[in-house]
Amino acid sequence: MVMPLTDTASTVDASQAFPLGVSVPRADSVATEQFSRSTANVAVYAPGIITLEIAYQEPGGMWRLQTLPNVTSGVHHGVVEGFPPGSRYGFRATREKASLPLSVPTVDFDDDGGQPLLIDPYGRAVDQQAGFLTSVRMASDFDWGADENPGLQWRNTIIYEAHVRGQSMLHPDIPEALRGTYAGMAHPAMIEHLTGLGITAVQLLPVHFHLDEPHLHNLGLTNYWGYNTAAFFAPHPGYATKAAQSAGPHAVQDEFKGMVKLLHAAGLEVILDVVYNHTAEGGPDGQTLSFRGLGEDSYYRTDGHGKYVDTTGCGNTLNFGEPRVVQLVLDSLRYWVEDFHIDGFRFDLAVTLCRNAANDFDPRHPFLVAIAADPVLSGVKLIAEPWDLGYGGWQTGRFPAGWADWNDHYRDALRSFWLADRASIEAGGQGGSVARLADAMSGSASLFEASGRSRLASVNLIAAHDGFTLADLVSYDRKHNEANGEQNRDGHGDNRSFNHGFEGPTEDEGILARRAQASRNLMASLMISLGVPMITAGDEIGRTQQGNNNAYCQDNPLAWLDWTSTPESHAMLRSTKRVIRLRKEFLADQPHNYPLREGQSYLYWFDAEGQPMSLDRWNDPGHRVVQLLLGSDDGRVAGLVVVNGSAADVRITLPKVTADDGSAGRLFELRLTTSDLHDRRQGGQVASGERDLVQASTINIYRT
């Protein structure tokens, strides 16, 4: 490809090395008659590069080429004229000295499908109209009106993990042109579902500009999840409507911001799943898009001999021992908060971001310290996926104050108790005791205590994008990932799932009833546990991926939400709404700082006879019934949760609790049972110390 260029003289100018990226130059760096909206200060960290040129094209104009004449501590910078918002641009790096001024009438870009220009690490948008990737200079002129961050406390937060595209692709009440888009995510029909469900925050799978891995092209697949970021400041244009994509990057940006504004107006926070642990450039033999061409030894972690250190499984690892990399990520996060009004972030493979020079996890890593000290970032929700694939990669509970962790201990304990244990019991074996379940449901306090954090640091989850859906957890014993083209070798093998007697779809009413029961148990356990619950989109309506527990490359109905209403999906939705409402009602009747006040918030554990749990009972796998009385001294109500994880109905004795007036005992009102008798039994009252029935493998929830 031959790209005609106009040469632009490059002389040392009064440009600035900060801020990085494209910005409005200081007034004293440009002659007054030259200062205009089309003049920009350009600064790029490219250590080891002798000469860095910017190729740029203003809308409707010719491509121009200019060398950035100044270098300050590895940052190449210069003032560029004729470069208004909407201009496309990229960089060419050489390790040889170029004469100034340059005189290049044309540049030959071979038609080999390669990437002739390096995109800007700070580029606010990425465009492909030239047949290759270019960055785009952007403006930030969006009308936010009276938009405000909902600012919800952690204890009142219920997270809903969703994919922008998959969430609305099959929704019948959303116009076809809006399905699978930012606009579709904020359509009134979608907002009605989200607010009606009762969640408070939408956590979106990656929306930064990302690319597909080369091996997926060979299989005719794409990276649906998007965990392969190429530009940390740019929204992914493929999730915008066709109209916005045709109108250009500014329209894409406005559609994204419009989504956030509408979700905020509905009282919903927006959390982004961000991937700062690696880039789309892959391993050392991968494509060169940006960072590799600008200074791979600085941007990527190496072993001192130039060999990549990979703690992500994706070929490269960003080097958080390099201050400029830390700065890049901090600037990116701050940009999304300030310009896009984002409320929080979930950090993919967060341990990688906190590895020191020895490649060990450091809870006092400069990246974590910098966020804690930042007046913008310290005020948003910060969620760690507290592991990576490197040595010592599992660090749940070790992130510092201000962070919450995805709690894999919680996930495994709940799945084991309700599914794997039940499979063992039905096969004639034994399940586990109630000890791990109780620890998980009470917020995994011991797990987070050492880091100085409370139970609210635990993000509780049963399922996530990565793994079985809730419906598949109760329907499959094994993963079925054949559609991914890797002979079912990919995906986790340890799922702690149970198919209840048949693998996959069945019409057996008994099996379907037991699966529905297990789903209700898991969802109810999630909502009554201390900590911050997270639901995966579609679990509230029984979404299945047909046993695929690694649908990262399935951009099709297998991974999209199916909104077809069936008796089963309606029943699951109704049950999920009910238990979310119950959680909210209970918290509304507690002091605002519950459950953080250890001296006044209480958790009392009783056995089936209403007696305090003994050590023997805690450790007895044959004793799978436990009662939890929880609340606070000055709360308006207390809650009683009774778990029966055994295979038989049990008549329990409710614990003896003195009434507020000192009389013999309280009345407990049954608010919910996960058994199929809920509609008949709800509202029934039982006196303290009296007996009540808890059906096999169910939960009863009372209030008093």
LOTORTOR-176892 format. One record per residue (C-alpha): residue number from 1; residue in one letter; x, y, z. Coordinates in steps of 0.02 Angstrom, whole numbers. Each point is the difference from the previous one (the first is absolute). Layout:
<pts>
PT  pos  code       X       Y       Z
PT  NUM     A       X       Y       Z
...
</pts>
This chain:
<pts>
PT  pos  code       X       Y       Z
PT    1     M       0       0       0
PT    2     V      71     170     -48
PT    3     M     -57     140     113
PT    4     P      33     174     -71
PT    5     L      76     116     129
PT    6     T      36     183      17
PT    7     D     164      28      90
PT    8     T      -2     116     149
PT    9     A     158      83      63
PT   10     S      47     -55     175
PT   11     T     103     112     112
PT   12     V      25       2     186
PT   13     D    -154      83      76
PT   14     A     -72      47     169
PT   15     S    -105    -158      15
PT   16     Q     -26     -91     164
PT   17     A      39    -179      51
PT   18     F    -155       1     110
PT   19     P    -141     -44     -15
PT   20     L      31    -153    -106
PT   21     G    -106     -23    -156
PT   22     V     -82     139    -100
PT   23     S     -48     157      95
PT   24     V     -29     184     -23
PT   25     P     172      84       7
PT   26     R      43     132     127
PT   27     A     -33     173     -66
PT   28     D     182      51      22
PT   29     S      61    -147    -106
PT   30     V     -79      62    -162
PT   31     A       0     168     -83
PT   32     T    -165      90      32
PT   33     E     -44       8    -185
PT   34     Q      28    -188     -16
PT   35     F     -97     -53     155
PT   36     S    -163     -82     -48
PT   37     R    -108    -152      32
PT   38     S      97     -88    -138
PT   39     T     166      14      92
PT   40     A      51    -136     119
PT   41     N     137     -50     119
PT   42     V      49    -181     -35
PT   43     A     101    -100     127
PT   44     V      41    -186      -9
PT   45     Y     105    -107     115
PT   46     A     115     -95    -119
PT   47     P     163     -43      91
PT   48     G     142     -62    -108
PT   49     I     -76      78    -156
PT   50     I     114     129     -81
PT   51     T    -128      78    -116
PT   52     L    -190      -2      17
PT   53     E    -108      67    -142
PT   54     I    -184      36       4
PT   55     A    -102     -30    -158
PT   56     Y    -167      90       9
PT   57     Q    -148      45    -109
PT   58     E    -127     132      43
PT   59     P    -178     -38     -58
PT   60     G      -7      16    -190
PT   61     G     185      42     -11
PT   62     M     162     -79     -58
PT   63     W     112    -105     109
PT   64     R     142      99      76
PT   65     L     159     -56      84
PT   66     Q      96      85     138
PT   67     T     141     -50     116
PT   68     L     -28      33     185
PT   69     P     157     102      28
PT   70     N      20      -3     189
PT   71     V      45    -145     114
PT   72     T     -15      13     189
PT   73     S      35    -154     107
PT   74     G     -57    -117    -138
PT   75     V    -152     106     -46
PT   76     H      -3      63    -180
PT   77     H    -102     159     -18
PT   78     G     -40     140    -118
PT   79     V    -131     127     -51
PT   80     V    -101     -56    -151
PT   81     E    -104     122    -103
PT   82     G    -143     -37    -119
PT   83     F     -54    -139     118
PT   84     P    -180      34      59
PT   85     P    -115    -122      93
PT   86     G     -55    -137    -117
PT   87     S     174     -18     -77
PT   88     R      71    -174     -20
PT   89     Y     180     -31      47
PT   90     G     134    -126      46
PT   91     F     186     -10      30
PT   92     R     155     -68     -87
PT   93     A     148     -43     108
PT   94     T     179     -17     -58
PT   95     R     159     -33      96
PT   96     E     103     108    -118
PT   97     K      22     186       1
PT   98     A    -104      91    -132
PT   99     S      50     165     -77
PT  100     L    -113     146      34
PT  101     P    -103      59     -87
PT  102     L     -64    -160     -81
PT  103     S     -46       2    -183
PT  104     V    -105    -155     -41
PT  105     P    -119      18    -148
PT  106     T     -73    -175      19
PT  107     V      10    -147     119
PT  108     D     -13    -177     -62
PT  109     F    -111    -111     108
PT  110     D       9    -175     -71
PT  111     D    -168     -82     -32
PT  112     D      41    -144     116
PT  113     G    -138      32     126
PT  114     G     127      65     124
PT  115     Q     -15     148     118
PT  116     P     102     144     -75
PT  117     L     -26     122     144
PT  118     L       9     -19     189
PT  119     I    -157      54      89
PT  120     D      13     122     145
PT  121     P       2     -84     172
PT  122     Y    -104     150      56
PT  123     G    -111       5    -155
PT  124     R    -182      40      42
PT  125     A     -70     -95    -149
PT  126     V      56    -127    -129
PT  127     D     -54       4    -182
PT  128     Q      23    -128    -140
PT  129     Q     -63      97    -151
PT  130     A     175      13     -75
PT  131     G      10    -189      -9
PT  132     F     108      -6     156
PT  133     L     -13      63     178
PT  134     T      21     185      37
PT  135     S     -30     103     154
PT  136     V    -121     146      -8
PT  137     R      13     168      86
PT  138     M    -159      26     102
PT  139     A     -93     140      85
PT  140     S     -97     -15     163
PT  141     D    -154     104     -32
PT  142     F    -143    -109      64
PT  143     D    -151      73      91
PT  144     W      -7     -93     164
PT  145     G    -138     111      68
PT  146     A     -33     -39     184
PT  147     D      81    -172      -5
PT  148     E      60     -62     169
PT  149     N      86    -155      65
PT  150     P    -130    -100      98
PT  151     G     134     -20     135
PT  152     L     -67    -158      81
PT  153     Q      79     -74     155
PT  154     W      85    -166     -23
PT  155     R    -124     -85     116
PT  156     N    -146      55    -110
PT  157     T      84     -51    -162
PT  158     I     -62    -146    -107
PT  159     I     108     -25    -155
PT  160     Y     -66     -65    -166
PT  161     E     139     -60    -116
PT  162     A     -52      25    -182
PT  163     H      66       4    -177
PT  164     V     -53     153    -101
PT  165     R     -32    -102    -157
PT  166     G     -69    -159      72
PT  167     Q    -118      88     119
PT  168     S    -119      67    -132
PT  169     M      36     -94    -162
PT  170     L    -156    -108      19
PT  171     H    -112     117      99
PT  172     P    -168      10     -89
PT  173     D     -48     170      72
PT  174     I     157      89     -58
PT  175     P       3      64    -180
PT  176     E     111    -106    -110
PT  177     A     114     147     -42
PT  178     L      40      21     185
PT  179     R      27    -182      47
PT  180     G     175     -45      58
PT  181     T      50     182      24
PT  182     Y      35     131     132
PT  183     A    -169      76     -43
PT  184     G     -83    -170      20
PT  185     M      77     -20     172
PT  186     A     -89     159      56
PT  187     H    -163     -26     -95
PT  188     P    -156      24     110
PT  189     A     -43    -186     -16
PT  190     M     172     -49      67
PT  191     I      -2     129     138
PT  192     E    -173     -61      51
PT  193     H      68    -177      16
PT  194     L     153      53     100
PT  195     T     -92     113     121
PT  196     G    -143    -123      17
PT  197     L     124    -136      43
PT  198     G      71     110     137
PT  199     I     186       5     -43
PT  200     T      92     163      32
PT  201     A     156      -7    -111
PT  202     V      33     -62    -176
PT  203     Q     175     -72     -22
PT  204     L      41      -3    -186
PT  205     L     121    -125     -76
PT  206     P     144      90     -89
PT  207     V     -52     151    -103
PT  208     H     175      65     -38
PT  209     F      51     -18    -183
PT  210     H      53    -181     -23
PT  211     L      51    -119    -137
PT  212     D     -21    -184     -39
PT  213     E     145    -120      25
PT  214     P      71     -66    -165
PT  215     H     -39    -182      40
PT  216     L    -185      44      13
PT  217     H       0      66    -179
PT  218     N      59    -169     -59
PT  219     L    -148     -81      89
PT  220     G    -126     127     -66
PT  221     L     -30      64     177
PT  222     T      20     166      92
PT  223     N      49      54     175
PT  224     Y    -177      29      63
PT  225     W      46      42     179
PT  226     G     127     131     -53
PT  227     Y     143     -37     121
PT  228     N     131      51    -130
PT  229     T      18     188      13
PT  230     A      96     101    -128
PT  231     A     -44     176      57
PT  232     F     -34      43     182
PT  233     F     -83     169     -30
PT  234     A    -113     -45    -147
PT  235     P    -176     -73       8
PT  236     H     -28    -152    -109
PT  237     P     -91      65    -157
PT  238     G     -74    -171     -40
PT  239     Y    -123      20     144
PT  240     A     -72     162     -69
PT  241     T    -148       6    -117
PT  242     K      34      -6    -187
PT  243     A     -57     180     -11
PT  244     A     129      55     129
PT  245     Q     138    -102     -81
PT  246     S     -39      81    -168
PT  247     A      -1     173      77
PT  248     G     173     -28      74
PT  249     P      92     -14     166
PT  250     H     -83     152      80
PT  251     A    -171     -78     -26
PT  252     V      62    -164      75
PT  253     Q      66      94     150
PT  254     D    -163      95      21
PT  255     E    -103    -161      -9
PT  256     F     107     -75     138
PT  257     K     -19     154     109
PT  258     G    -186       3     -36
PT  259     M     -11    -178      66
PT  260     V      86      48     162
PT  261     K    -110     153      20
PT  262     L    -161    -101     -21
PT  263     L      57    -138     118
PT  264     H      46     131     130
PT  265     A    -171      82     -20
PT  266     A     -75    -169      44
PT  267     G     106      -8     158
PT  268     L     121    -129     -70
PT  269     E     189      11      18
PT  270     V     113     -48    -146
PT  271     I     155    -105      37
PT  272     L     123     -46    -138
PT  273     D      95    -164     -10
PT  274     V     174      59     -51
PT  275     V     148     -98     -68
PT  276     Y     162      87      42
PT  277     N     101    -159      27
PT  278     H      45     -29    -185
PT  279     T     -31      70    -173
PT  280     A     -63     -66    -167
PT  281     E     178      -5     -69
PT  282     G      21    -176      69
PT  283     G     168     -88      20
PT  284     P     166      56     -75
PT  285     D     -48     -70    -170
PT  286     G    -168      89       4
PT  287     Q     -55     153     -96
PT  288     T      75     171      35
PT  289     L    -140     126      28
PT  290     S      66     127     125
PT  291     F      96     -43     158
PT  292     R     119    -126     -78
PT  293     G      54     126    -131
PT  294     L      19     142     124
PT  295     G     105     -93     129
PT  296     E     -43    -180      42
PT  297     D     138     -17     130
PT  298     S     -84     137     101
PT  299     Y    -184     -34     -31
PT  300     Y      13    -190      23
PT  301     R      72    -103     142
PT  302     T     156     -95     -51
PT  303     D     123    -112      93
PT  304     G     152     110     -24
PT  305     H      54     -92    -156
PT  306     G    -139      69    -110
PT  307     K    -112    -152      22
PT  308     Y    -181      39      40
PT  309     V     -65     -46     173
PT  310     D    -180     -54     -22
PT  311     T    -113      -7     154
PT  312     T    -159      20    -101
PT  313     G       1    -144    -123
PT  314     C     -20     125    -141
PT  315     G     179      14     -62
PT  316     N      52     162      85
PT  317     T     -16      88     167
PT  318     L      -1     188      26
PT  319     N     147      54     106
PT  320     F     -66      82     158
PT  321     G     180      20      58
PT  322     E      13     141    -128
PT  323     P     -67     167      66
PT  324     R     -63      52    -172
PT  325     V    -107    -158     -10
PT  326     V     -74      38     171
PT  327     Q     -31     178     -59
PT  328     L     -84     -63    -159
PT  329     V    -124    -105      97
PT  330     L     -35     135     130
PT  331     D     -30     127    -138
PT  332     S    -115    -122     -91
PT  333     L    -103     -35     157
PT  334     R     -13     184      41
PT  335     Y     -55      39    -178
PT  336     W    -143    -126       8
PT  337     V     -57      71     167
PT  338     E      12     184     -47
PT  339     D     -52      -6    -183
PT  340     F    -119    -149      -1
PT  341     H     -65      12     180
PT  342     I      43    -181      38
PT  343     D     -36     -55     179
PT  344     G     126    -139      23
PT  345     F     112    -133     -75
PT  346     R      24    -187      11
PT  347     F     183     -41     -37
PT  348     D      30    -158    -100
PT  349     L     146    -104      68
PT  350     A      34     140     124
PT  351     V     149     -88      80
PT  352     T     102      35    -157
PT  353     L     -23     187      31
PT  354     C      79     -17     172
PT  355     R     157    -104     -31
PT  356     N     162      79      55
PT  357     A     173      -8     -80
PT  358     A      21    -177      66
PT  359     N    -166     -47     -81
PT  360     D     -83     -24     170
PT  361     F    -170      68      49
PT  362     D      19     155     108
PT  363     P    -154      71      90
PT  364     R      98     162      17
PT  365     H      43       8    -185
PT  366     P      21     180     -65
PT  367     F    -152     -27    -112
PT  368     L    -111     -38     150
PT  369     V      76     142     103
PT  370     A     -27     122    -143
PT  371     I    -183     -46     -17
PT  372     A     -27      17     187
PT  373     A      76     174      -5
PT  374     D     -91      57    -156
PT  375     P    -146     119      38
PT  376     V     -98     -64    -150
PT  377     L      35    -187       1
PT  378     S      -6     -28     187
PT  379     G    -183      47      -3
PT  380     V     -61    -131    -126
PT  381     K     -37    -184      22
PT  382     L     156    -107     -24
PT  383     I     -21    -187     -24
PT  384     A     144    -122     -20
PT  385     E       0    -166     -88
PT  386     P     130     -52     130
PT  387     W     100    -124    -100
PT  388     D     103     -24    -158
PT  389     L      94    -145     -80
PT  390     G     171      37      73
PT  391     Y      90     -72     151
PT  392     G     -94      46     160
PT  393     G    -144      59    -106
PT  394     W    -145     -32     121
PT  395     Q     -15     149     117
PT  396     T    -183       6      54
PT  397     G     -12     102     160
PT  398     R     168      87     -18
PT  399     F     -46     157     -95
PT  400     P       5     160     105
PT  401     A    -137     106      76
PT  402     G    -108      85    -131
PT  403     W     -11    -157    -107
PT  404     A    -125    -142     -10
PT  405     D      50    -173     -63
PT  406     W     -91    -128    -105
PT  407     N     -15    -137     132
PT  408     D      39    -168     -79
PT  409     H      -4     -81     172
PT  410     Y    -182      52      13
PT  411     R     -40     -65    -174
PT  412     D      79    -169      33
PT  413     A     -79     -20     172
PT  414     L    -177      35     -63
PT  415     R      18    -111    -152
PT  416     S      73    -141     105
PT  417     F    -136       6     132
PT  418     W    -151      10    -115
PT  419     L      63     -98    -152
PT  420     A     156    -106      18
PT  421     D     -49     -59     175
PT  422     R    -176     -40     -57
PT  423     A      69    -103    -144
PT  424     S     105     -96     124
PT  425     I    -146     -28     119
PT  426     E    -115     -60    -139
PT  427     A     138    -121     -55
PT  428     G       2     -74     175
PT  429     G     148      98      67
PT  430     Q      18     147     118
PT  431     G       0     187     -25
PT  432     G     101     127      96
PT  433     S     -48      83     163
PT  434     V     -83     171      12
PT  435     A     160      86      59
PT  436     R      62      64    -169
PT  437     L    -175      54     -51
PT  438     A     -23      96     163
PT  439     D     168      88     -19
PT  440     A     -43      51    -179
PT  441     M    -176      60      41
PT  442     S      65     104     146
PT  443     G     115      98    -115
PT  444     S     164     -98      10
PT  445     A      55     115     141
PT  446     S     161     -94      39
PT  447     L      53       7    -182
PT  448     F      -4     191      -5
PT  449     E      47      41     180
PT  450     A     188      -4     -28
PT  451     S     -13     136    -134
PT  452     G     -99     113     117
PT  453     R    -160     -21     -97
PT  454     S    -176     -49      50
PT  455     R    -124    -128     -66
PT  456     L     -51     130    -129
PT  457     A     165     -30     -90
PT  458     S     -73    -166     -60
PT  459     V     -82       4    -171
PT  460     N    -104    -158      11
PT  461     L     -38     -97    -159
PT  462     I     -68    -168     -52
PT  463     A      32      22    -186
PT  464     A      89     124    -113
PT  465     H      31      24    -185
PT  466     D     144    -123      18
PT  467     G     -75    -170      38
PT  468     F    -170     -83       6
PT  469     T    -157     106       9
PT  470     L    -109     -32     153
PT  471     A    -118    -107    -104
PT  472     D     145    -102     -69
PT  473     L      73     -27     173
PT  474     V    -156    -100      45
PT  475     S     -13     -86    -171
PT  476     Y     175     -60     -47
PT  477     D     134    -103      86
PT  478     R     127      36    -137
PT  479     K      47     144    -113
PT  480     H     -52      -8    -183
PT  481     N     112     124     -91
PT  482     E      14     -88    -167
PT  483     A     -66     153     -93
PT  484     N     158      95      51
PT  485     G     106    -102    -120
PT  486     E     123     -64     131
PT  487     Q     -64    -179      19
PT  488     N     -78      46     168
PT  489     R     172      28      77
PT  490     D     -37     180      50
PT  491     G    -100      57     151
PT  492     H       4     -54     182
PT  493     G     -20    -183      45
PT  494     D     -38      31     185
PT  495     N    -177      70      -7
PT  496     R     -78     -80     155
PT  497     S    -160     -18     -99
PT  498     F    -136    -134       3
PT  499     N    -117     -51    -141
PT  500     H    -127     -78     119
PT  501     G      -5    -165     -92
PT  502     F      12      44    -185
PT  503     E     128      96    -102
PT  504     G     -77     152     -84
PT  505     P    -178      33     -61
PT  506     T    -136    -118      62
PT  507     E    -188     -10      13
PT  508     D       5    -102     160
PT  509     E    -109     102     119
PT  510     G      86     -68     155
PT  511     I     172      51     -61
PT  512     L     -63     171     -56
PT  513     A     -78      29     171
PT  514     R     161     -43      91
PT  515     R     100     112    -116
PT  516     A    -121     144      31
PT  517     Q      14     -32     188
PT  518     A     190       6      -8
PT  519     S      -4     162    -101
PT  520     R    -112      81     129
PT  521     N     113     -58     141
PT  522     L     154      74     -83
PT  523     M     -83     166     -40
PT  524     A     -77      15     173
PT  525     S     167     -42      83
PT  526     L      83     135    -105
PT  527     M    -124     133      52
PT  528     I      -6     -39     185
PT  529     S     190      -9      21
PT  530     L      97     144      74
PT  531     G     109      84    -130
PT  532     V     -39      69    -172
PT  533     P    -100    -116    -115
PT  534     M      32     -13    -187
PT  535     I    -121     -79    -122
PT  536     T      53     -51    -175
PT  537     A    -119      66    -133
PT  538     G    -132    -127     -46
PT  539     D      15    -106     157
PT  540     E    -161      82      58
PT  541     I     -91     -77    -149
PT  542     G      89    -168     -11
PT  543     R     121      40    -142
PT  544     T      96    -149     -67
PT  545     Q     156     -15    -107
PT  546     Q     -36    -184     -32
PT  547     G     141     -51     116
PT  548     N     134     113     -76
PT  549     N      98      72     146
PT  550     N     119     105    -103
PT  551     A    -108      91    -128
PT  552     Y     129     138     -29
PT  553     C      -6     -27    -189
PT  554     Q    -187     -30     -23
PT  555     D     -76     161     -68
PT  556     N    -164     -86     -39
PT  557     P    -160     -58      86
PT  558     L      98    -126     103
PT  559     A      70     144     105
PT  560     W    -136     131     -24
PT  561     L    -145      16     120
PT  562     D    -156     -90     -59
PT  563     W    -149     105      54
PT  564     T    -130    -129     -50
PT  565     S    -120     -13     147
PT  566     T     -33    -177      61
PT  567     P     -80     -61     161
PT  568     E     174     -46      62
PT  569     S      79     169     -41
PT  570     H    -149      92      73
PT  571     A      10     -99     161
PT  572     M     188      31      18
PT  573     L     -22     186     -33
PT  574     R    -139      11     128
PT  575     S     104     -93     130
PT  576     T     153     110     -32
PT  577     K    -100     161      16
PT  578     R     -75     -65     162
PT  579     V     166     -37      85
PT  580     I      79     164     -60
PT  581     R    -148      93      72
PT  582     L      20     -95     164
PT  583     R     184      49      10
PT  584     K     -41     183     -28
PT  585     E    -140      -1     129
PT  586     F     113     -76     131
PT  587     L     141     124     -30
PT  588     A    -123     146       3
PT  589     D     -47     -51     178
PT  590     Q     182       1      60
PT  591     P     109     149      46
PT  592     H      91      80    -146
PT  593     N     168     -71      55
PT  594     Y     -59    -179      20
PT  595     P      88    -123      -1
PT  596     L     162      95      33
PT  597     R     -29      31     186
PT  598     E      67    -162      70
PT  599     G     -57      38     177
PT  600     Q    -181      31     -45
PT  601     S     -26    -108    -154
PT  602     Y     -25    -183      41
PT  603     L       6    -171     -80
PT  604     Y     -62    -143     110
PT  605     W       9    -180     -61
PT  606     F    -117    -139      60
PT  607     D     -25    -182     -42
PT  608     A    -162     -85     -51
PT  609     E     -55      -8     183
PT  610     G      22     187      24
PT  611     Q     158     -22     104
PT  612     P     164      93     -30
PT  613     M     108     -93    -124
PT  614     S     133    -108      80
PT  615     L     170     -37     -74
PT  616     D     -53    -178     -34
PT  617     R    -153      57     -95
PT  618     W     102     123    -103
PT  619     N     116    -137     -59
PT  620     D    -127    -142     -18
PT  621     P     -36     -34    -186
PT  622     G    -157     -92      55
PT  623     H     -68     160      78
PT  624     R     -54     111    -145
PT  625     V    -129     110      87
PT  626     V      44     169      72
PT  627     Q     -95     155      58
PT  628     L      70     177     -10
PT  629     L     -76     143     100
PT  630     L      67     166     -64
PT  631     G     -33     184      28
PT  632     S      57     143     111
PT  633     D     -41      60     175
PT  634     D     -90     155     -64
PT  635     G     -72     -74    -159
PT  636     R    -188      -4     -25
PT  637     V      -4    -185     -47
PT  638     A     108    -154      14
PT  639     G      14    -137    -129
PT  640     L       6    -187      24
PT  641     V      71    -108    -141
PT  642     V     -24    -187      13
PT  643     V      99    -111    -120
PT  644     N     -42    -182     -24
PT  645     G     132     -79    -111
PT  646     S     -52    -177      40
PT  647     A    -100    -120    -108
PT  648     A    -145      -9     123
PT  649     D    -131     120      67
PT  650     V      47      63     174
PT  651     R    -107      66     142
PT  652     I     105     135      80
PT  653     T     -21      91     165
PT  654     L      14     187     -24
PT  655     P     126      80     120
PT  656     K     -69      78     159
PT  657     V      11     188     -20
PT  658     T     -65     119     132
PT  659     A    -126     129     -61
PT  660     D      41     185      10
PT  661     D    -115      20     151
PT  662     G      90    -141      91
PT  663     S    -142    -123     -19
PT  664     A      26    -185     -36
PT  665     G      36       6    -186
PT  666     R     -23      76    -171
PT  667     L    -107     -51    -146
PT  668     F      92     -44    -159
PT  669     E     -89      35    -165
PT  670     L      48    -111    -148
PT  671     R      46     121    -139
PT  672     L      69    -123    -127
PT  673     T      32    -184     -29
PT  674     T      92     -66    -151
PT  675     S    -112    -153       0
PT  676     D    -143     -13    -123
PT  677     L    -119      36     146
PT  678     H      49     184      12
PT  679     D    -165      72     -58
PT  680     R     -95    -106     127
PT  681     R     116      25     148
PT  682     Q      54     182     -17
PT  683     G     -62     107     145
PT  684     G     -18    -143     123
PT  685     Q      54      39     178
PT  686     V      96    -110     121
PT  687     A      43      44     180
PT  688     S     177       2      63
PT  689     G      41    -172      68
PT  690     E    -137     -85    -101
PT  691     R      23    -123    -143
PT  692     D     -17      24    -187
PT  693     L      31    -103    -157
PT  694     V     146      30    -118
PT  695     Q     -11    -109    -154
PT  696     A     147     -97     -66
PT  697     S     133     105     -86
PT  698     T     -87     167      27
PT  699     I      17     165      92
PT  700     N    -129      84     113
PT  701     I      18     186      36
PT  702     Y     -94      80     145
PT  703     R      -5     172      79
PT  704     T     -41      54     175
</pts>
